[in-house]
Amino acid sequence: MWSACAAEAGARESNSMAAPRSAILNVMTAAAQKAARSLVRDFGEVEQLQVSRKGPADFVSSADVAAEKVLKTELKKARPDYGFLMEESGAATGKDKETRWVVDPLDGTTNFLHGVPHWSISIALEHGKEIVAAVVYDPVKDEMFLAEKGQGAFVNNRRMRVSGRSNMDAAMIATGMPFKGRPSSPTYSQELERVSAEVAAVRRFGSAALDLAYVAMGRYDGFWEWYLSPWDSAAGLLLVTEAGGFVTEVGGGKNPVYGDSILATNQHLHTQLGKLIRPARPTARSASAPDT
C-alpha cells in the first residue's frame, strides 16, 4: 500500500455505503468538479469556441486549455511537490520525483466539439510508476468514477464491479476506432471483423477514459485500443482493476499505460478477446495517438 495513501486513511468517510474518500481523492474530485464548470458552460456554446488544429483529425479548444489550467492550479495548490504529465502542457518534474499527476482535461474532444454529450475529465496519481488513485468525471451525466489502490472502485456512492458475463456471444465490447492520422488503420478492420463475429455488439463512443470506467461498472464487458497516450488510460486502468477486472497490453504485456495497447475486460473474457485481436498485430509501439 502506498505510504502516503495509508497516512491519509483516517480521513475516509464513515458511511459504509459511500465511496471511501481519502484526502487525496477529495483533492482530485474537487479539482475535477471545478474544471467541469467551465467545460459545461462552454459545451452549451460549442459553436462559439475558438478551435485550432493540433494534427490530423485532432483538435484542441480554448475550453480544453482552460480546463487544464484549472486542474493544474488546484492540484498544485493541494500537493505542491508533485509533478505533472498533462496532455496540453506536457511533463513537469516536481520536488517529489516519484509522484506525479497524469491528467487529461478533456477526453473526448471531438465529441465535445460536435455537441455530443460523452466526454470526461481524467486524473490519475502515479507513484513510482504505479497508478495509486484515479478519478474520471463525466460532468454531463454527473457521474464521478473513482478508485484508490486497494480500496475498490466507486461511481458516486456506489461500489463498482466488472460484469460477470463469460460467453463472448453475450458480451458488449468497446473499442477505439482509428481515424485519419492514427497508426494501425490497415489491420484494424480485420480485428473489428473478427471481434464483431463473436460478440453481441461492438461500440465506439470516443472517450477511452469513459470506456474503461464503463468496463469497471459492468456496462461493457471489455475494451481494447492501440496507441493511446498515458493520460487517456492511466485513471481508467485503476478503475477496472479495483473493480475486479484485468488490464494488460493486447499481447499480454504488463505496461498498458506506457505500452503499445490496452486490453481491459472482466475476469472471464480476457484471454478470449486477446486471441481475437492479436493475429494481425505488431508487438512494438510505433507512434503515439492524438486524443479523440
C-alpha positions in Angstrom: 0.0 0.0 0.0 1.4 3.4 -1.0 2.5 5.1 2.3 1.0 8.5 1.6 -2.4 6.9 0.9 -2.1 4.9 4.2 -1.2 8.0 6.1 -4.4 9.6 4.9 -6.7 6.6 5.6 -8.1 8.3 8.7 -9.8 10.9 6.6 -12.1 8.3 5.0 -15.9 8.8 5.3 -17.6 6.7 7.9 -20.7 5.9 5.8 -20.3 2.3 4.6 -22.5 3.0 1.6 -20.3 5.8 0.4 -17.1 5.7 -1.6 -14.0 5.8 0.7 -12.9 9.3 0.0 -9.4 9.8 1.3 -7.9 13.2 1.4 -6.2 12.6 -1.9 -9.4 11.6 -3.6 -11.1 14.7 -2.1 -8.4 16.8 -3.8 -8.9 15.1 -7.1 -12.7 15.2 -7.2 -12.8 18.8 -6.1 -10.3 19.7 -8.9 -12.4 17.8 -11.5 -15.6 19.4 -10.4 -14.1 22.9 -10.6 -12.7 22.3 -14.1 -16.0 20.9 -15.2 -17.9 24.1 -14.5 -16.2 26.0 -17.4 -16.4 22.9 -19.7 -20.1 22.5 -19.1 -20.6 26.2 -19.8 -18.6 26.1 -23.0 -20.3 22.8 -24.1 -23.5 24.8 -24.1 -21.9 27.3 -26.5 -19.8 24.9 -28.5 -20.3 26.8 -31.8 -18.6 29.9 -30.3 -15.4 28.0 -29.2 -12.1 29.0 -30.7 -10.7 25.8 -32.1 -7.2 25.2 -33.5 -5.8 22.1 -35.2 -3.2 20.1 -33.3 -2.8 17.5 -36.1 -4.8 15.3 -38.4 -8.3 14.6 -37.1 -7.2 16.0 -33.7 -8.4 19.3 -32.2 -7.8 21.4 -29.2 -10.3 24.0 -28.0 -10.0 27.0 -25.7 -12.1 25.1 -23.3 -9.6 22.2 -23.2 -6.7 24.5 -22.4 -8.6 26.5 -19.8 -9.7 23.3 -18.0 -6.1 22.1 -17.9 -5.0 25.3 -16.3 -7.7 24.9 -13.6 -6.7 21.4 -12.9 -3.0 22.2 -12.7 -3.7 25.1 -10.3 -5.9 23.2 -8.0 -3.8 20.0 -7.9 -0.6 22.0 -7.4 -2.2 24.1 -4.6 -3.1 20.9 -2.7 0.1 19.0 -3.4 2.8 21.5 -4.4 5.7 18.9 -4.6 4.1 16.6 -7.1 5.0 16.6 -10.8 2.6 16.6 -13.8 2.1 14.8 -17.1 -0.6 16.6 -18.9 -2.0 16.4 -22.4 -1.6 20.0 -23.4 1.4 21.2 -21.4 3.4 18.0 -21.2 5.6 16.8 -18.4 6.9 18.8 -15.4 9.0 17.2 -12.6 8.2 18.2 -9.1 10.3 18.1 -5.9 8.9 14.7 -5.3 10.3 12.9 -8.3 8.5 9.7 -7.5 5.0 11.2 -7.7 3.1 13.0 -10.4 -0.4 13.7 -11.7 -1.4 12.2 -15.1 -4.2 14.4 -16.5 -6.4 14.6 -19.5 -8.6 17.7 -19.0 -11.0 16.7 -21.8 -11.1 13.2 -23.0 -13.4 13.0 -26.0 -12.6 16.4 -27.5 -14.1 15.6 -30.9 -17.4 14.6 -29.2 -17.3 17.8 -27.2 -16.7 20.0 -30.3 -19.6 18.3 -32.1 -22.1 18.7 -29.2 -22.1 15.0 -28.4 -22.6 14.7 -24.6 -20.0 12.0 -24.0 -16.7 13.3 -22.7 -14.8 13.3 -19.4 -12.0 14.7 -17.2 -9.4 12.1 -16.3 -7.0 12.5 -13.3 -4.6 9.7 -12.1 -2.0 9.9 -9.4 1.2 8.0 -10.2 3.7 7.0 -7.6 6.9 5.1 -8.5 5.4 4.2 -11.9 2.3 2.8 -10.3 -1.2 4.3 -10.5 -2.4 4.7 -6.9 -5.5 6.9 -7.3 -7.9 7.7 -10.1 -10.8 9.9 -10.9 -12.8 10.0 -14.2 -15.6 12.6 -14.2 -18.5 12.8 -16.7 -20.0 16.3 -15.9 -22.9 15.9 -18.3 -24.2 12.8 -16.6 -22.7 13.9 -13.2 -21.0 10.5 -12.8 -17.8 10.6 -10.7 -15.8 7.4 -11.1 -13.1 7.0 -8.6 -10.7 4.4 -7.2 -7.7 4.2 -4.8 -5.3 1.3 -4.8 -6.5 -1.5 -2.5 -9.8 0.3 -1.7 -12.1 -0.7 -4.5 -13.8 1.4 -7.3 -16.9 3.5 -7.0 -19.3 5.6 -9.1 -20.7 8.4 -6.9 -21.7 6.5 -3.8 -22.0 3.0 -5.3 -19.3 0.3 -5.4 -18.5 -0.8 -9.0 -17.8 -4.4 -10.1 -17.0 -5.6 -13.6 -19.6 -7.7 -15.4 -19.9 -11.5 -14.8 -20.5 -12.4 -18.4 -18.4 -15.4 -19.5 -19.7 -16.0 -23.0 -18.4 -13.9 -25.9 -21.7 -14.1 -27.7 -23.4 -12.2 -24.9 -20.7 -9.6 -24.5 -20.7 -5.9 -25.4 -17.2 -4.8 -26.3 -15.9 -1.2 -26.7 -13.1 -0.1 -28.8 -11.2 3.0 -30.1 -11.6 3.1 -33.9 -8.7 4.5 -35.9 -9.2 7.7 -37.8 -7.0 9.9 -40.1 -3.6 10.4 -38.6 -3.6 7.3 -36.5 -1.3 4.3 -36.9 -2.6 0.8 -37.3 -5.5 1.5 -39.7 -4.6 -1.3 -42.1 -5.2 -4.0 -39.6 -8.0 -2.6 -37.5 -10.7 -3.7 -39.9 -9.5 -7.3 -39.5 -9.7 -7.0 -35.8 -13.1 -5.5 -35.8 -14.4 -8.1 -38.2 -13.1 -11.0 -36.0 -14.4 -9.5 -32.8 -17.8 -8.5 -34.3 -18.3 -12.0 -35.5 -18.0 -13.4 -31.9 -19.8 -10.9 -29.7 -23.2 -9.4 -29.2 -22.1 -5.9 -30.0 -19.2 -3.6 -30.5 -19.4 0.1 -29.6 -17.1 3.1 -30.3 -18.0 6.2 -28.2 -14.9 8.3 -28.4 -13.6 8.6 -24.8 -11.2 5.9 -23.7 -11.4 7.1 -20.1 -15.2 6.6 -20.0 -14.8 3.3 -21.9 -12.6 2.0 -19.1 -15.0 3.4 -16.5 -17.8 1.6 -18.2 -15.9 -1.7 -18.1 -15.3 -1.2 -14.4 -19.1 -0.6 -13.9 -20.1 -3.6 -16.0 -21.7 -1.6 -18.7 -19.2 -3.0 -21.2 -17.6 -6.4 -20.8 -14.3 -5.4 -22.4 -12.4 -2.7 -24.2 -9.4 -2.5 -26.5 -7.4 0.2 -28.2 -4.0 0.8 -29.7 -1.6 3.7 -29.3 -3.3 5.6 -26.5 -1.4 8.2 -24.5 -0.8 7.7 -20.8 -3.4 10.4 -19.8 -6.1 8.6 -21.8 -5.8 5.3 -19.9 -4.0 5.8 -16.5 -7.1 6.6 -14.4 -9.3 4.1 -16.2 -6.8 1.3 -15.6 -7.1 1.6 -11.9 -10.9 1.8 -12.0 -11.0 -1.6 -13.9 -8.5 -3.4 -11.7 -10.1 -2.1 -8.4 -13.5 -3.3 -9.8 -12.2 -6.8 -10.2 -11.2 -6.7 -13.9 -8.0 -7.4 -15.8 -5.9 -4.8 -17.7 -2.9 -5.7 -19.9 -1.5 -4.8 -23.3 -3.2 -6.7 -26.1 -0.2 -9.0 -26.4 -0.2 -9.7 -22.6 2.4 -7.1 -21.6 2.0 -5.6 -18.2 2.6 -2.0 -19.0 -0.7 -0.8 -20.7 -0.3 2.8 -19.7 3.0 3.2 -21.4 2.9 0.3 -23.8 1.5 0.0 -27.3 -2.1 -1.0 -26.4 -4.6 -1.7 -23.7 -7.0 -4.6 -23.2 -9.4 -4.4 -20.3 -12.1 -7.0 -19.5 -13.9 -8.8 -16.8 -12.2 -11.9 -15.3 -13.7 -14.3 -17.8 -13.1 -12.8 -21.3 -9.5 -11.5 -21.2 -7.9 -14.4 -22.9 -10.7 -15.0 -25.4 -10.8 -11.3 -26.6 -7.0 -11.1 -26.7 -6.8 -14.1 -29.0 -9.3 -12.5 -31.4 -7.3 -9.2 -31.6 -3.7 -10.4 -31.7 -3.1 -12.2 -35.0 -2.7 -9.2 -37.3 -0.8 -7.0 -34.8 2.8 -5.8 -34.4 4.3 -6.1 -30.9 6.1 -2.8 -30.7 4.7 0.7 -30.3 5.3 2.8 -33.4 3.6 6.0 -32.6 1.5 7.8 -30.0 -2.1 8.7 -30.7 -3.9 12.0 -30.6 -6.8 12.5 -28.3 -10.2 11.6 -29.6 
